Amino acid sequence: MCVLHTTFDLLAEGFQVFLPVDASRAVTTLDHDIAFAPVEKAGAILTTCNSPVRMGRRGEPSKFKQISALVQERMKIVTPV
């Protein structure tokens, strides 16, 4: 729930929020899925960790490769909800 409160706070301050849903956990899959509906309705953009990495590809290619490697390594140890 900390992610949700932070997201609402950032939206209230006028930030555009991209929320990587695969980077958060909940007790059950249902809790995880339902929790994001209110923040999406409030204006947050639901995404995955990989999406910002792909967007970064247009910037500095060396940075993209570094970030991509970190995400790929992390995905090996993260288990789905």
C-alpha positions in Angstrom: 0.0 0.0 0.0 3.0 2.3 0.4 3.3 2.5 -3.4 -0.3 3.5 -3.7 -0.1 6.3 -1.1 3.1 7.6 -2.7 1.5 7.5 -6.1 -1.6 9.5 -4.9 0.7 12.0 -3.3 2.8 12.5 -6.4 -0.3 12.8 -8.6 -1.7 15.4 -6.1 1.6 17.4 -6.5 1.1 17.4 -10.3 3.7 14.7 -11.3 3.1 12.3 -14.1 3.4 8.9 -12.5 4.5 5.7 -14.3 3.9 2.8 -12.0 5.7 -0.4 -12.8 3.2 -3.0 -11.5 5.6 -5.8 -11.6 7.8 -4.1 -9.1 5.3 -4.3 -6.3 3.9 -7.1 -4.2 0.7 -7.9 -2.4 -0.6 -10.7 -0.3 -2.6 -12.3 -3.1 -2.8 -11.9 -6.9 -6.3 -10.4 -6.5 -5.1 -7.8 -4.0 -2.3 -6.9 -6.4 -4.6 -6.6 -9.4 -7.4 -4.7 -7.7 -5.0 -2.3 -5.9 -4.0 -0.5 -9.1 -7.4 0.4 -10.4 -7.9 3.5 -8.2 -4.4 4.9 -9.1 -4.9 4.3 -12.8 -8.3 6.0 -12.6 -6.6 8.9 -10.8 -4.1 9.3 -13.7 -1.1 7.1 -13.0 0.1 5.2 -16.0 0.5 1.5 -15.3 3.6 -0.1 -16.8 6.2 -2.7 -16.2 9.9 -2.4 -15.3 10.9 -3.2 -18.8 8.9 -0.4 -20.4 11.0 2.6 -19.1 14.1 0.6 -20.1 12.9 0.3 -23.7 12.1 4.1 -23.7 15.6 4.8 -22.5 17.0 2.9 -25.5 16.3 6.1 -27.6 18.7 8.0 -25.3 22.2 6.8 -24.5 22.7 3.2 -25.8 25.4 2.5 -23.2 23.0 3.5 -20.4 20.2 1.4 -21.9 22.5 -1.7 -21.9 23.5 -1.2 -18.3 19.9 -0.7 -17.1 18.6 -3.5 -19.2 21.2 -5.9 -17.7 20.1 -4.9 -14.2 16.4 -5.5 -15.0 17.1 -8.9 -16.6 19.2 -10.0 -13.6 16.5 -8.9 -11.2 13.8 -10.7 -13.1 15.7 -14.0 -12.6 15.2 -13.7 -8.8 11.7 -12.1 -8.6 8.9 -14.5 -8.5 5.4 -13.5 -9.6 2.7 -12.8 -7.1 
